[in-house]
Amino acid sequence: MNLCTKTTFLFTPLILIIGFTACTNTALDEPPSIVDELIQRSEKIQLGKEWDAVQNNYAKNVSLLKKNKDDNQAKLELANLFIKEARVTGEHGHYYPGALKLLNSLLEDNSINNDERFLALLTKAGVQLSLHDFADALETGEQAVKLNPYNAQIYGVLVDAHVELGNYDTAVKFADKMVNIKPDIRSYSRVSYLREIHGNIVGAKKAMHMAVDAGYPGLEETAWAMLTLGEIYNKYGDPTIAQEIYEAILAERKHYPFAVAAIGDLALERKDFKVAEAKLEEAIDIIPEVGFYISLAHLYKEQNRKEELSNIKEEILEMLEDDVVHGHNMNLEYADAYLDLFEDPNKAMEYVQLEYDKRPDNIDVNKLMAKIYTRLDNTDMAEVHKSAAFSTNAVHPELDQM
């Protein structure tokens, strides 16, 4: 698939770590071979001076690398710029490999000092988490923390990796270290998710409110924290507050696609199909996020729009495959799609089993296993995985209905 028209990203909640975009090189001439091109943001997500600053930062560091191919600070700055652009534009298949190329080049330099190596390892681990490469992210994070055990952000990496691998007690210990070193939007967000995992929904909301309050209005990471807060309210029975939060995001960061799509999803839940379709199409017009396409496919399915459903299902599979080609582990996303959209639980089981083999203690993996086994009428195995999903006292409304 042409990355200039489609790309995908499904969010892992802990990672603080998305129209069409034109593949345009904004640099005045070709960057060094180690540096991938900067893709022109679509007009709706340029956000005025933000996009100007991105282009200027890119041009500055490309110029530095042209003068000195071993300028490690320039490599690190470009890697972080690529990570941010992946989040904002959804062009993950372009930017994450580009970031890893720069970071690996930096780490191959035996002359770098411990501070540079630490920052490169920290940043690389963040990319690995975004690609759902959790075991490797943990290994990279453990290398980094040996170099600097006093940095809050590295403990965030370790929290994320241990949560995804199902090591929840260890994740809590690292979250405590993180918040003690630096209580901010990143640490409060992780505390929120860990509280949610352990069934403390009131505490999860409180911590996520603290994360939002710690963020600067209008920034992407603050919008993401607000979005997560809205999702918590909606998941546990208060869609009205969720709607208010999503609208507040758009008041601070216009055209934030995830908030637009979230409003569409709420409309879909209450079967207001006209509003839902308009909002989901609006989100897709901002960035081509696969989750938006999946929501729109469910709308077509509910309305029995067979031809449109068939076409969009084909697009979804292409988008998922594109992510896989570019190094993104999409096993759970495939399993979800095959279970709920394609109604093929056997195919869904193939994908979820791949993930279960990697992280059998993760409650979300077990939750999906329970749902699939229920669909396959295997009640004994469904109960085994349902029990595992509840092992942390997490609240799973959808499993309670099984």
BELRA-V351748 format. One record per residue. N is the residue number from 1. RES is the residue in one small letter. OMEGA is omega as a letter, one per 20 degrees, with the letter a starting at -180 (NA if undefined). D_FIRST is the distance of its C-alpha to the first C-alpha in Angstrom with 1 decimal. Layout:
n->N res->RES omega->OMEGA d_first->D_FIRST
n->N res->RES omega->OMEGA d_first->D_FIRST
This chain:
n->1 res->m omega->r d_first->0.0
n->2 res->n omega->a d_first->3.8
n->3 res->l omega->r d_first->6.1
n->4 res->c omega->a d_first->8.7
n->5 res->t omega->a d_first->8.1
n->6 res->k omega->r d_first->7.1
n->7 res->t omega->a d_first->8.5
n->8 res->t omega->r d_first->11.2
n->9 res->f omega->r d_first->14.7
n->10 res->l omega->a d_first->17.6
n->11 res->f omega->r d_first->21.0
n->12 res->t omega->a d_first->23.7
n->13 res->p omega->a d_first->26.8
n->14 res->l omega->a d_first->28.7
n->15 res->i omega->a d_first->26.3
n->16 res->l omega->r d_first->27.2
n->17 res->i omega->NA d_first->24.9
n->18 res->i omega->NA d_first->18.2
n->19 res->g omega->a d_first->16.5
n->20 res->f omega->r d_first->13.8
n->21 res->t omega->a d_first->14.1
n->22 res->a omega->a d_first->14.5
n->23 res->c omega->a d_first->13.7
n->24 res->t omega->r d_first->17.4
n->25 res->n omega->a d_first->19.5
n->26 res->t omega->r d_first->22.5
n->27 res->a omega->a d_first->24.7
n->28 res->l omega->r d_first->27.2
n->29 res->d omega->a d_first->26.2
n->30 res->e omega->r d_first->24.0
n->31 res->p omega->r d_first->24.2
n->32 res->p omega->a d_first->25.3
n->33 res->s omega->a d_first->22.9
n->34 res->i omega->a d_first->23.1
n->35 res->v omega->r d_first->21.9
n->36 res->d omega->a d_first->18.3
n->37 res->e omega->r d_first->18.1
n->38 res->l omega->a d_first->18.9
n->39 res->i omega->r d_first->16.4
n->40 res->q omega->r d_first->18.5
n->41 res->r omega->r d_first->19.1
n->42 res->s omega->a d_first->19.1
n->43 res->e omega->a d_first->22.8
n->44 res->k omega->a d_first->23.4
n->45 res->i omega->r d_first->22.7
n->46 res->q omega->r d_first->24.5
n->47 res->l omega->r d_first->27.7
n->48 res->g omega->a d_first->30.0
n->49 res->k omega->r d_first->31.4
n->50 res->e omega->a d_first->28.9
n->51 res->w omega->r d_first->26.2
n->52 res->d omega->a d_first->28.9
n->53 res->a omega->r d_first->29.9
n->54 res->v omega->a d_first->26.4
n->55 res->q omega->r d_first->26.1
n->56 res->n omega->r d_first->29.7
n->57 res->n omega->r d_first->29.2
n->58 res->y omega->a d_first->26.2
n->59 res->a omega->a d_first->28.2
n->60 res->k omega->a d_first->31.3
n->61 res->n omega->r d_first->29.8
n->62 res->v omega->r d_first->27.9
n->63 res->s omega->r d_first->31.3
n->64 res->l omega->a d_first->33.0
n->65 res->l omega->r d_first->30.7
n->66 res->k omega->r d_first->31.4
n->67 res->k omega->a d_first->35.0
n->68 res->n omega->a d_first->34.9
n->69 res->k omega->r d_first->31.9
n->70 res->d omega->r d_first->33.5
n->71 res->d omega->a d_first->33.7
n->72 res->n omega->r d_first->32.7
n->73 res->q omega->r d_first->33.2
n->74 res->a omega->r d_first->30.7
n->75 res->k omega->a d_first->28.1
n->76 res->l omega->r d_first->28.9
n->77 res->e omega->r d_first->28.8
n->78 res->l omega->r d_first->25.4
n->79 res->a omega->r d_first->24.0
n->80 res->n omega->r d_first->25.5
n->81 res->l omega->r d_first->24.2
n->82 res->f omega->r d_first->20.6
n->83 res->i omega->r d_first->21.2
n->84 res->k omega->r d_first->22.7
n->85 res->e omega->r d_first->19.8
n->86 res->a omega->a d_first->17.4
n->87 res->r omega->a d_first->19.7
n->88 res->v omega->a d_first->20.3
n->89 res->t omega->a d_first->17.0
n->90 res->g omega->a d_first->14.7
n->91 res->e omega->a d_first->12.5
n->92 res->h omega->a d_first->13.3
n->93 res->g omega->r d_first->10.6
n->94 res->h omega->a d_first->12.1
n->95 res->y omega->a d_first->15.7
n->96 res->y omega->r d_first->16.7
n->97 res->p omega->r d_first->16.1
n->98 res->g omega->r d_first->17.8
n->99 res->a omega->a d_first->20.7
n->100 res->l omega->r d_first->21.2
n->101 res->k omega->r d_first->21.4
n->102 res->l omega->a d_first->24.1
n->103 res->l omega->r d_first->25.9
n->104 res->n omega->r d_first->26.0
n->105 res->s omega->r d_first->27.4
n->106 res->l omega->a d_first->30.0
n->107 res->l omega->r d_first->31.0
n->108 res->e omega->r d_first->31.5
n->109 res->d omega->a d_first->34.2
n->110 res->n omega->a d_first->37.4
n->111 res->s omega->a d_first->39.4
n->112 res->i omega->r d_first->37.8
n->113 res->n omega->a d_first->40.2
n->114 res->n omega->r d_first->39.9
n->115 res->d omega->r d_first->38.9
n->116 res->e omega->a d_first->35.9
n->117 res->r omega->r d_first->34.9
n->118 res->f omega->a d_first->35.3
n->119 res->l omega->r d_first->33.1
n->120 res->a omega->r d_first->30.4
n->121 res->l omega->r d_first->30.7
n->122 res->l omega->a d_first->30.8
n->123 res->t omega->r d_first->27.6
n->124 res->k omega->r d_first->25.8
n->125 res->a omega->r d_first->26.9
n->126 res->g omega->r d_first->25.5
n->127 res->v omega->r d_first->22.0
n->128 res->q omega->r d_first->22.4
n->129 res->l omega->a d_first->23.6
n->130 res->s omega->r d_first->20.6
n->131 res->l omega->a d_first->18.4
n->132 res->h omega->r d_first->20.9
n->133 res->d omega->a d_first->22.4
n->134 res->f omega->a d_first->25.8
n->135 res->a omega->r d_first->28.1
n->136 res->d omega->r d_first->26.9
n->137 res->a omega->r d_first->27.2
n->138 res->l omega->r d_first->30.8
n->139 res->e omega->r d_first->31.7
n->140 res->t omega->r d_first->30.5
n->141 res->g omega->r d_first->32.3
n->142 res->e omega->r d_first->35.5
n->143 res->q omega->a d_first->35.5
n->144 res->a omega->a d_first->35.4
n->145 res->v omega->r d_first->38.1
n->146 res->k omega->a d_first->40.5
n->147 res->l omega->a d_first->40.3
n->148 res->n omega->a d_first->40.8
n->149 res->p omega->a d_first->42.0
n->150 res->y omega->a d_first->42.9
n->151 res->n omega->a d_first->39.5
n->152 res->a omega->a d_first->38.5
n->153 res->q omega->a d_first->34.7
n->154 res->i omega->r d_first->34.7
n->155 res->y omega->r d_first->36.3
n->156 res->g omega->r d_first->33.6
n->157 res->v omega->a d_first->31.1
n->158 res->l omega->r d_first->33.6
n->159 res->v omega->a d_first->34.0
n->160 res->d omega->a d_first->30.3
n->161 res->a omega->a d_first->29.9
n->162 res->h omega->r d_first->33.1
n->163 res->v omega->a d_first->32.3
n->164 res->e omega->r d_first->28.9
n->165 res->l omega->r d_first->30.8
n->166 res->g omega->r d_first->33.5
n->167 res->n omega->a d_first->36.2
n->168 res->y omega->r d_first->37.5
n->169 res->d omega->r d_first->41.0
n->170 res->t omega->r d_first->39.8
n->171 res->a omega->r d_first->37.3
n->172 res->v omega->a d_first->40.2
n->173 res->k omega->r d_first->42.3
n->174 res->f omega->r d_first->39.6
n->175 res->a omega->r d_first->39.1
n->176 res->d omega->r d_first->42.9
n->177 res->k omega->a d_first->42.8
n->178 res->m omega->a d_first->40.0
n->179 res->v omega->r d_first->41.7
n->180 res->n omega->r d_first->45.0
n->181 res->i omega->a d_first->43.7
n->182 res->k omega->r d_first->41.8
n->183 res->p omega->a d_first->41.8
n->184 res->d omega->a d_first->39.0
n->185 res->i omega->a d_first->35.9
n->186 res->r omega->a d_first->34.0
n->187 res->s omega->r d_first->37.0
n->188 res->y omega->r d_first->38.0
n->189 res->s omega->r d_first->34.5
n->190 res->r omega->r d_first->34.6
n->191 res->v omega->r d_first->38.2
n->192 res->s omega->a d_first->37.1
n->193 res->y omega->r d_first->34.4
n->194 res->l omega->r d_first->36.9
n->195 res->r omega->r d_first->39.5
n->196 res->e omega->r d_first->37.2
n->197 res->i omega->a d_first->36.4
n->198 res->h omega->r d_first->40.2
n->199 res->g omega->r d_first->40.9
n->200 res->n omega->a d_first->42.4
n->201 res->i omega->r d_first->40.7
n->202 res->v omega->r d_first->43.3
n->203 res->g omega->r d_first->43.0
n->204 res->a omega->r d_first->39.2
n->205 res->k omega->a d_first->39.5
n->206 res->k omega->a d_first->42.2
n->207 res->a omega->r d_first->40.2
n->208 res->m omega->r d_first->37.1
n->209 res->h omega->r d_first->39.4
n->210 res->m omega->r d_first->40.7
n->211 res->a omega->r d_first->37.2
n->212 res->v omega->a d_first->36.6
n->213 res->d omega->a d_first->40.1
n->214 res->a omega->a d_first->39.4
n->215 res->g omega->r d_first->36.3
n->216 res->y omega->a d_first->36.5
n->217 res->p omega->r d_first->35.8
n->218 res->g omega->r d_first->32.6
n->219 res->l omega->a d_first->30.8
n->220 res->e omega->a d_first->27.4
n->221 res->e omega->r d_first->29.0
n->222 res->t omega->r d_first->31.8
n->223 res->a omega->r d_first->29.6
n->224 res->w omega->r d_first->27.8
n->225 res->a omega->r d_first->31.2
n->226 res->m omega->r d_first->32.4
n->227 res->l omega->r d_first->29.3
n->228 res->t omega->r d_first->30.2
n->229 res->l omega->r d_first->33.8
n->230 res->g omega->r d_first->32.9
n->231 res->e omega->r d_first->31.0
n->232 res->i omega->r d_first->34.1
n->233 res->y omega->a d_first->36.3
n->234 res->n omega->a d_first->34.2
n->235 res->k omega->a d_first->33.7
n->236 res->y omega->r d_first->37.5
n->237 res->g omega->r d_first->38.7
n->238 res->d omega->a d_first->38.9
n->239 res->p omega->r d_first->36.1
n->240 res->t omega->r d_first->38.5
n->241 res->i omega->r d_first->38.5
n->242 res->a omega->r d_first->34.8
n->243 res->q omega->a d_first->34.3
n->244 res->e omega->r d_first->36.8
n->245 res->i omega->r d_first->34.9
n->246 res->y omega->r d_first->31.6
n->247 res->e omega->r d_first->33.4
n->248 res->a omega->r d_first->35.1
n->249 res->i omega->a d_first->31.8
n->250 res->l omega->r d_first->30.8
n->251 res->a omega->a d_first->34.3
n->252 res->e omega->a d_first->33.7
n->253 res->r omega->a d_first->30.0
n->254 res->k omega->r d_first->29.0
n->255 res->h omega->r d_first->25.6
n->256 res->y omega->a d_first->24.9
n->257 res->p omega->a d_first->22.0
n->258 res->f omega->r d_first->23.0
n->259 res->a omega->r d_first->26.5
n->260 res->v omega->a d_first->25.4
n->261 res->a omega->r d_first->23.4
n->262 res->a omega->r d_first->26.3
n->263 res->i omega->r d_first->28.7
n->264 res->g omega->r d_first->26.5
n->265 res->d omega->r d_first->26.6
n->266 res->l omega->r d_first->30.3
n->267 res->a omega->r d_first->30.7
n->268 res->l omega->r d_first->28.8
n->269 res->e omega->r d_first->31.2
n->270 res->r omega->r d_first->34.1
n->271 res->k omega->r d_first->32.6
n->272 res->d omega->a d_first->32.6
n->273 res->f omega->a d_first->29.7
n->274 res->k omega->r d_first->30.0
n->275 res->v omega->a d_first->29.9
n->276 res->a omega->a d_first->27.2
n->277 res->e omega->a d_first->24.8
n->278 res->a omega->a d_first->25.7
n->279 res->k omega->r d_first->25.1
n->280 res->l omega->r d_first->21.8
n->281 res->e omega->r d_first->20.5
n->282 res->e omega->r d_first->22.0
n->283 res->a omega->r d_first->20.3
n->284 res->i omega->r d_first->16.8
n->285 res->d omega->r d_first->17.8
n->286 res->i omega->r d_first->18.7
n->287 res->i omega->a d_first->15.6
n->288 res->p omega->r d_first->12.6
n->289 res->e omega->a d_first->14.2
n->290 res->v omega->r d_first->13.4
n->291 res->g omega->r d_first->17.2
n->292 res->f omega->r d_first->17.8
n->293 res->y omega->r d_first->15.7
n->294 res->i omega->r d_first->17.6
n->295 res->s omega->r d_first->20.8
n->296 res->l omega->r d_first->20.2
n->297 res->a omega->r d_first->19.5
n->298 res->h omega->r d_first->22.9
n->299 res->l omega->r d_first->24.5
n->300 res->y omega->a d_first->23.4
n->301 res->k omega->a d_first->24.7
n->302 res->e omega->a d_first->28.0
n->303 res->q omega->r d_first->28.5
n->304 res->n omega->r d_first->27.7
n->305 res->r omega->a d_first->25.1
n->306 res->k omega->a d_first->23.7
n->307 res->e omega->r d_first->21.5
n->308 res->e omega->r d_first->19.7
n->309 res->l omega->a d_first->19.6
n->310 res->s omega->a d_first->18.0
n->311 res->n omega->a d_first->15.2
n->312 res->i omega->r d_first->14.5
n->313 res->k omega->r d_first->14.8
n->314 res->e omega->r d_first->12.0
n->315 res->e omega->a d_first->9.8
n->316 res->i omega->r d_first->11.3
n->317 res->l omega->r d_first->10.6
n->318 res->e omega->a d_first->6.9
n->319 res->m omega->r d_first->7.5
n->320 res->l omega->r d_first->10.1
n->321 res->e omega->r d_first->8.5
n->322 res->d omega->r d_first->6.2
n->323 res->d omega->a d_first->9.7
n->324 res->v omega->r d_first->11.4
n->325 res->v omega->a d_first->9.7
n->326 res->h omega->r d_first->10.9
n->327 res->g omega->a d_first->14.3
n->328 res->h omega->r d_first->14.7
n->329 res->n omega->a d_first->17.0
n->330 res->m omega->a d_first->16.0
n->331 res->n omega->a d_first->18.8
n->332 res->l omega->r d_first->20.8
n->333 res->e omega->r d_first->18.0
n->334 res->y omega->a d_first->17.1
n->335 res->a omega->r d_first->20.9
n->336 res->d omega->a d_first->21.5
n->337 res->a omega->a d_first->18.9
n->338 res->y omega->a d_first->20.3
n->339 res->l omega->a d_first->23.8
n->340 res->d omega->a d_first->24.0
n->341 res->l omega->a d_first->21.3
n->342 res->f omega->a d_first->21.0
n->343 res->e omega->r d_first->24.7
n->344 res->d omega->a d_first->24.2
n->345 res->p omega->r d_first->26.3
n->346 res->n omega->r d_first->26.3
n->347 res->k omega->r d_first->22.6
n->348 res->a omega->a d_first->22.9
n->349 res->m omega->r d_first->25.7
n->350 res->e omega->a d_first->23.7
n->351 res->y omega->a d_first->21.4
n->352 res->v omega->r d_first->24.3
n->353 res->q omega->r d_first->26.5
n->354 res->l omega->a d_first->24.2
n->355 res->e omega->r d_first->24.6
n->356 res->y omega->r d_first->28.3
n->357 res->d omega->a d_first->29.0
n->358 res->k omega->a d_first->27.9
n->359 res->r omega->a d_first->29.8
n->360 res->p omega->a d_first->32.2
n->361 res->d omega->a d_first->34.2
n->362 res->n omega->a d_first->31.6
n->363 res->i omega->r d_first->32.8
n->364 res->d omega->r d_first->29.5
n->365 res->v omega->r d_first->28.3
n->366 res->n omega->r d_first->31.7
n->367 res->k omega->r d_first->31.5
n->368 res->l omega->r d_first->28.3
n->369 res->m omega->r d_first->30.0
n->370 res->a omega->r d_first->33.0
n->371 res->k omega->a d_first->31.1
n->372 res->i omega->r d_first->29.4
n->373 res->y omega->r d_first->32.8
n->374 res->t omega->r d_first->34.4
n->375 res->r omega->r d_first->32.1
n->376 res->l omega->r d_first->32.9
n->377 res->d omega->r d_first->36.6
n->378 res->n omega->a d_first->37.2
n->379 res->t omega->a d_first->39.5
n->380 res->d omega->a d_first->40.9
n->381 res->m omega->r d_first->37.6
n->382 res->a omega->a d_first->36.5
n->383 res->e omega->r d_first->39.7
n->384 res->v omega->a d_first->39.1
n->385 res->h omega->r d_first->35.8
n->386 res->k omega->r d_first->37.1
n->387 res->s omega->r d_first->40.0
n->388 res->a omega->r d_first->37.7
n->389 res->a omega->r d_first->35.7
n->390 res->f omega->a d_first->39.0
n->391 res->s omega->r d_first->40.3
n->392 res->t omega->a d_first->40.1
n->393 res->n omega->r d_first->41.7
n->394 res->a omega->r d_first->38.4
n->395 res->v omega->r d_first->38.4
n->396 res->h omega->a d_first->35.8
n->397 res->p omega->a d_first->36.6
n->398 res->e omega->r d_first->34.2
n->399 res->l omega->r d_first->35.9
n->400 res->d omega->a d_first->39.3
n->401 res->q omega->a d_first->38.6
n->402 res->m omega->NA d_first->37.9
